[in-house]
Amino acid sequence: MKPDVPYIVHEGALAREERNIKRLFIALVVCIIMLFASNAVWLFCWTQYDYSSEQTVTVDGKQGTATYIGNDGVIYGQDKSDHEETQGQEER
């Protein structure tokens, strides 16, 4: 047995659903626009770096390791000049 719902109550519920759907659609459109805007800003900032210049890097390797992140990737190195144990191995 179905309960009878007055027509005016049904119309009110439909109107409320339509408003909610419209608000959700507007929120979806705003989110998509903000996603594209944030990606555009990120790409603009990323392209401001100058990757074509030559650069000389001097690393103080007294701790034994030297790591430099440059245009060619990450460069790992070992400074053997300041370590007694590595100098002893080189002399043998």
N, C-alpha and C positions, 0 to 999 in steps of 0.2 A: 504494500500500500504506500503510494507516494504522497508526501505532504504537499499540499497546494501552496505555492509561493505566489504572493501577489505580483502582478506585472510591474508595478512601480518599484518594488524591491529588486526585481531582476534587472530592470533598467539601471538602477542606481549601482548595482554591482558591476554591470558591464561598463558603465561610464568610469567607475573607479579603476577597473582593469585597463581601460584604454589610456587613462592618464599615466598609470604605472608603466605601461609598455612604451609610451611616448618618452617618459623620463629615462627609462633604461636605454632606449635607442639613442637619445641625445648623449647620455653618459658614454655609450659605446663609441659614438662618433668622436667625442672629445678625447677619449683614450687613444684612439687610432691616430688622430691628429697630433697629440702630444708625443706618441711613439715616433712618428716620422720627424717631428721637430727635434726631439732629443738626438736622434741618429744624425740628422743634418748638422746639428751643433757639434757633435762628437767628430764627425768627419772633417768639418771646417777646422776645428782645433788640431786634429791629427795632421792635417796637411800644412800646418804652419811651421813645422820643424824642417830644418835644412839638412837633408841627408847627403848632399853631394859634396860637401867640403871635406878636405883632408884634415886629419886631426892627429896630433902626436900626444900620446899619453905616457906620463912617467909615473910609475907605481913604486912606492916605497915597500919593498918586500922583506923587511926585517923580521916579519912574522913567519916567513917561509912560503906563503902562498900569495899569489896575485891573481885577482879576477877582475876582468874589465868587460863591461857590456857595451859593445859598440855597434856600428852599422853592419858589421859582418857577423854579428851574433855574440855569443859569450866566449871570451878567450880566457882559458885557465893557464896559469903558468906557475913555475916553481923557481923561486929565487934561491940559488945555491951559493951565492957569493958570501953571505953573512952567516952561514951555519958551519960550525966546526965539524959536525958529524958528516955532512955531505962533502966538505972539503977533504976530509980524511979518506973518503971513499974514492974521490976523484984522483988522488995522488997514487993510489995503489995500482 
